[in-house]
Amino acid sequence: MGSAAASRPNARTVRVSILRSRLGSPVGYRWKAHSQYRAAGACSRGCIDKAPNFGRVLHDITAPAIVLTSFPAIPADIEYDVSFTVSDTGGAGLRSWQLQHRPFGTPSWTTVDSGTTGGPKSYHRVSTEDNDDEFRVVAVDRHGNQRISPTRLVSVPIDDASDPPLVYTGTWTQGPGDPLDFRDTLSSSATPNDTMVLTFTGQYVSWVAPGGGDGVASVLTEGAPTIVTLAGFSGRRTIVFQDTFASVGPHSITITVTGGTVPIDGIIVR
């Protein structure tokens, strides 16, 4: 029980404003309005009116739910699938959903897939090497409640077998790798002082390699080299080194083998 503010915008409308705190935390509720008044004639001793005359009206106050189920941070190839689920629990029903995309660092979103029904959804993306794709899901129910999902970034590396721009010196082995490696290829060397050099324009660079190896490498971007021990990482495709620069401009990364076997599955630049 509690009070509410009421107004009459026109002769046929009464507007009632209820504080959200008065509603607790329901996903939605149904209401019926009763009014008591007196007028000449049959209502001289009072009449009661109700709206609606039959049933109750749903007021959905909960935005649709969005679960991002699969957005591979580092995909296995330039083509990959993203997946998510959309559902409405407030009772009004889902009006629409949109999967939106934009290149990393750009302001505007583009709708790449959409629909009007809930449930699991999947979208097949055809990208290119050295692309960074951002995604989000926007869902709206039939009462106008909107939810925007967190943004997910999918970075498509420059493949280790790209020649150019990756420049190798020494006795690197390049060829088919594990099918789960990026683009099915992997480059590796067990000879000390073998190098891989990439010159690029950007503000961020990372080295992608399969984890669980035994190699040790010296990585030079700016300043003093960083020693990377691959035995400290696990996973199919793992960022084993990354660096962010103060500004966008020409930069380079040099990976030098210092011990064991050093693999390179790809380089991410943005």
C-alpha positions as CSV (number, residue, x, y, z in Angstrom):
1,M,0.0,0.0,0.0
2,G,1.1,3.5,-0.7
3,S,0.3,6.8,-2.4
4,A,0.9,7.7,-6.0
5,A,0.8,10.9,-8.1
6,A,-2.1,11.2,-10.5
7,S,-2.8,13.7,-13.3
8,R,-5.4,14.1,-16.0
9,P,-3.7,15.0,-19.4
10,N,-7.0,15.1,-21.2
11,A,-10.7,14.3,-20.7
12,R,-10.3,10.5,-21.4
13,T,-6.9,9.9,-19.7
14,V,-5.7,9.6,-16.1
15,R,-2.0,9.3,-15.6
16,V,-0.7,7.6,-12.5
17,S,3.0,7.7,-11.5
18,I,4.3,5.1,-9.1
19,L,7.8,5.2,-7.7
20,R,9.9,2.2,-8.8
21,S,10.8,1.6,-5.2
22,R,7.1,0.9,-4.4
23,L,7.2,-2.0,-6.8
24,G,10.0,-4.0,-5.2
25,S,12.0,-6.0,-7.8
26,P,9.4,-7.8,-9.9
27,V,10.1,-8.7,-13.5
28,G,6.7,-7.3,-14.3
29,Y,3.2,-7.0,-12.8
30,R,-0.5,-6.6,-13.8
31,W,-2.7,-3.8,-12.7
32,K,-6.4,-2.7,-12.7
33,A,-7.5,0.9,-11.8
34,H,-10.6,1.6,-9.7
35,S,-12.1,5.0,-9.4
36,Q,-15.0,6.3,-7.2
37,Y,-17.0,9.4,-8.1
38,R,-20.4,11.1,-7.7
39,A,-22.5,12.7,-10.4
40,A,-26.1,13.7,-11.1
41,G,-28.5,10.9,-11.8
42,A,-27.7,7.3,-11.2
43,C,-24.3,8.2,-9.6
44,S,-25.7,10.7,-7.1
45,R,-24.9,8.4,-4.3
46,G,-21.6,7.3,-5.9
47,C,-20.3,5.0,-8.6
48,I,-17.2,2.9,-9.0
49,D,-15.5,2.5,-12.4
50,K,-12.6,0.2,-13.3
51,A,-10.2,0.1,-16.1
52,P,-9.9,-2.2,-17.9
53,N,-13.4,-3.6,-17.6
54,F,-12.1,-7.2,-18.0
55,G,-8.8,-8.7,-16.9
56,R,-5.7,-6.8,-15.9
57,V,-3.0,-4.9,-17.8
58,L,0.6,-6.1,-17.9
59,H,3.3,-3.7,-17.0
60,D,6.7,-5.2,-18.0
61,I,9.5,-3.4,-16.3
62,T,12.4,-5.8,-17.0
63,A,14.6,-5.5,-20.1
64,P,15.3,-8.7,-22.1
65,A,18.1,-11.0,-21.0
66,I,21.2,-11.4,-23.2
67,V,23.9,-14.1,-22.7
68,L,27.0,-14.0,-24.9
69,T,27.9,-17.7,-25.2
70,S,30.8,-17.7,-27.7
71,F,32.9,-14.8,-29.0
72,P,36.4,-16.3,-29.7
73,A,38.9,-13.7,-28.6
74,I,41.5,-15.2,-31.0
75,P,39.7,-17.3,-33.7
76,A,41.1,-20.3,-35.5
77,D,40.7,-18.7,-38.9
78,I,39.5,-15.6,-40.7
79,E,36.0,-17.1,-40.6
80,Y,34.4,-17.8,-37.3
81,D,31.1,-18.0,-35.5
82,V,29.7,-15.9,-32.7
83,S,26.8,-17.1,-30.6
84,F,24.4,-15.7,-27.9
85,T,20.9,-16.2,-26.5
86,V,18.1,-13.6,-26.1
87,S,15.1,-14.1,-23.8
88,D,12.3,-12.0,-22.3
89,T,11.2,-12.7,-18.7
90,G,9.0,-9.7,-18.0
91,G,6.0,-11.1,-19.9
92,A,5.6,-8.5,-22.7
93,G,7.5,-10.6,-25.2
94,L,10.6,-9.9,-27.3
95,R,10.1,-7.2,-30.0
96,S,13.5,-7.4,-31.6
97,W,17.2,-8.1,-31.3
98,Q,20.2,-6.9,-33.2
99,L,23.8,-8.1,-33.5
100,Q,25.9,-5.1,-34.1
101,H,29.5,-4.9,-35.3
102,R,32.1,-2.2,-35.7
103,P,35.9,-2.2,-36.5
104,F,37.9,-1.6,-33.3
105,G,38.5,2.1,-32.7
106,T,35.6,3.3,-34.7
107,P,32.5,5.0,-33.2
108,S,29.6,3.7,-35.3
109,W,27.8,0.4,-35.0
110,T,26.4,-1.5,-38.0
111,T,23.6,-4.2,-37.6
112,V,24.9,-7.5,-39.2
113,D,22.0,-9.7,-38.0
114,S,18.6,-9.3,-36.4
115,G,15.4,-11.0,-35.5
116,T,12.2,-11.0,-33.5
117,T,12.2,-14.3,-31.7
118,G,14.2,-15.4,-28.6
119,G,16.5,-18.3,-28.1
120,P,20.0,-19.3,-29.2
121,K,21.5,-17.3,-32.1
122,S,24.6,-17.8,-34.2
123,Y,26.3,-15.6,-36.7
124,H,29.0,-16.5,-39.2
125,R,31.6,-13.8,-39.7
126,V,33.9,-13.6,-42.7
127,S,36.8,-11.4,-41.6
128,T,40.4,-10.9,-42.8
129,E,43.8,-11.2,-41.2
130,D,44.8,-8.2,-39.1
131,N,41.1,-7.3,-38.4
132,D,39.8,-6.4,-34.9
133,D,36.0,-6.9,-34.8
134,E,33.8,-5.6,-32.0
135,F,30.4,-7.0,-31.3
136,R,27.4,-6.2,-29.1
137,V,23.8,-7.3,-28.9
138,V,20.8,-4.9,-28.5
139,A,17.4,-6.4,-27.5
140,V,14.1,-4.6,-27.0
141,D,10.8,-6.0,-25.6
142,R,7.3,-5.0,-26.5
143,H,7.0,-2.5,-23.7
144,G,10.1,-0.7,-24.9
145,N,12.6,-2.0,-22.3
146,Q,16.0,-2.2,-23.9
147,R,19.2,-4.0,-23.0
148,I,22.7,-3.6,-24.6
149,S,25.2,-6.4,-23.9
150,P,28.8,-5.8,-23.0
151,T,31.1,-5.4,-26.0
152,R,33.2,-8.4,-27.2
153,L,36.5,-8.0,-29.2
154,V,37.6,-10.7,-31.7
155,S,41.1,-10.1,-32.9
156,V,42.1,-11.9,-36.1
157,P,45.9,-12.2,-36.1
158,I,48.4,-11.8,-39.0
159,D,49.2,-15.4,-39.7
160,D,52.7,-16.7,-39.0
161,A,52.9,-17.9,-42.7
162,S,52.1,-14.4,-44.1
163,D,55.1,-13.5,-46.2
164,P,55.3,-10.6,-46.2
165,P,54.9,-8.9,-43.7
166,L,56.5,-11.3,-41.2
167,V,60.3,-11.6,-41.9
168,Y,62.2,-14.6,-40.6
169,T,65.9,-15.1,-40.4
170,G,67.6,-18.4,-39.6
171,T,66.2,-22.0,-39.7
172,W,62.5,-21.6,-38.9
173,T,60.2,-24.4,-39.8
174,Q,57.0,-23.3,-41.5
175,G,54.2,-25.6,-42.5
176,P,51.0,-27.2,-41.5
177,G,50.6,-27.3,-37.8
178,D,47.8,-28.6,-35.5
179,P,44.4,-28.0,-37.1
180,L,43.6,-25.9,-34.1
181,D,46.4,-23.5,-34.8
182,F,45.4,-20.2,-36.5
183,R,44.9,-20.9,-40.2
184,D,46.3,-24.5,-39.5
185,T,49.9,-23.2,-39.6
186,L,52.7,-22.8,-37.1
187,S,56.2,-21.5,-37.4
188,S,58.9,-22.6,-34.9
189,S,62.6,-22.6,-34.4
190,A,65.0,-24.3,-31.9
191,T,68.1,-22.5,-33.1
192,P,69.4,-19.7,-30.8
193,N,69.4,-16.2,-32.3
194,D,66.9,-17.0,-35.1
195,T,64.6,-14.0,-35.4
196,M,61.1,-12.9,-36.6
197,V,60.6,-9.2,-37.3
198,L,57.4,-7.4,-38.0
199,T,57.2,-3.7,-38.8
200,F,53.7,-2.2,-38.5
201,T,51.7,1.0,-37.9
202,G,49.6,0.9,-34.7
203,Q,49.6,1.4,-31.0
204,Y,49.4,-2.3,-29.8
205,V,51.1,-5.5,-30.6
206,S,50.8,-9.1,-29.2
207,W,52.4,-12.4,-30.0
208,V,50.1,-15.4,-30.2
209,A,51.5,-18.9,-29.6
210,P,50.3,-22.3,-28.3
211,G,50.9,-22.6,-24.6
212,G,52.7,-25.4,-22.8
213,G,55.9,-25.2,-24.8
214,D,59.5,-25.3,-23.5
215,G,60.9,-22.3,-25.5
216,V,62.4,-19.1,-24.3
217,A,62.6,-15.9,-26.4
218,S,63.7,-12.4,-26.2
219,V,61.1,-9.9,-27.4
220,L,62.1,-6.4,-28.4
221,T,59.6,-3.6,-29.2
222,E,60.9,-0.4,-27.5
223,G,63.5,-0.1,-24.8
224,A,65.0,-3.2,-23.1
225,P,64.1,-6.7,-24.4
226,T,61.6,-8.8,-22.5
227,I,62.3,-12.5,-21.8
228,V,59.3,-14.7,-22.5
229,T,59.2,-18.2,-21.1
230,L,56.5,-20.2,-23.0
231,A,56.3,-22.9,-20.3
232,G,54.4,-20.4,-18.2
233,F,51.4,-20.3,-20.6
234,S,48.6,-22.8,-21.5
235,G,45.8,-23.0,-24.0
236,R,45.5,-23.5,-27.8
237,R,46.1,-19.9,-28.8
238,T,47.5,-17.7,-26.1
239,I,48.8,-14.2,-26.0
240,V,52.3,-14.8,-24.6
241,F,53.5,-11.2,-25.0
242,Q,51.9,-7.8,-25.5
243,D,52.9,-4.2,-25.6
244,T,51.0,-0.9,-25.9
245,F,52.8,2.2,-27.2
246,A,52.2,5.8,-26.3
247,S,51.0,6.8,-29.7
248,V,50.0,5.3,-33.1
249,G,53.0,5.2,-35.4
250,P,55.6,3.0,-37.1
251,H,56.7,0.3,-34.6
252,S,58.3,-3.1,-34.8
253,I,58.5,-6.3,-32.8
254,T,61.5,-8.7,-32.9
255,I,61.3,-12.2,-31.5
256,T,64.6,-13.9,-30.9
257,V,65.0,-17.5,-29.9
258,T,67.2,-17.9,-26.8
259,G,66.4,-21.5,-25.8
260,G,64.2,-24.5,-26.5
261,T,61.6,-24.5,-29.3
262,V,59.9,-21.2,-29.9
263,P,56.6,-21.2,-31.9
264,I,54.7,-18.3,-33.5
265,D,51.1,-18.8,-34.4
266,G,50.3,-15.1,-35.3
267,I,50.8,-11.5,-34.4
268,I,47.9,-9.1,-33.4
269,V,48.3,-5.4,-34.3
270,R,45.9,-2.6,-33.7
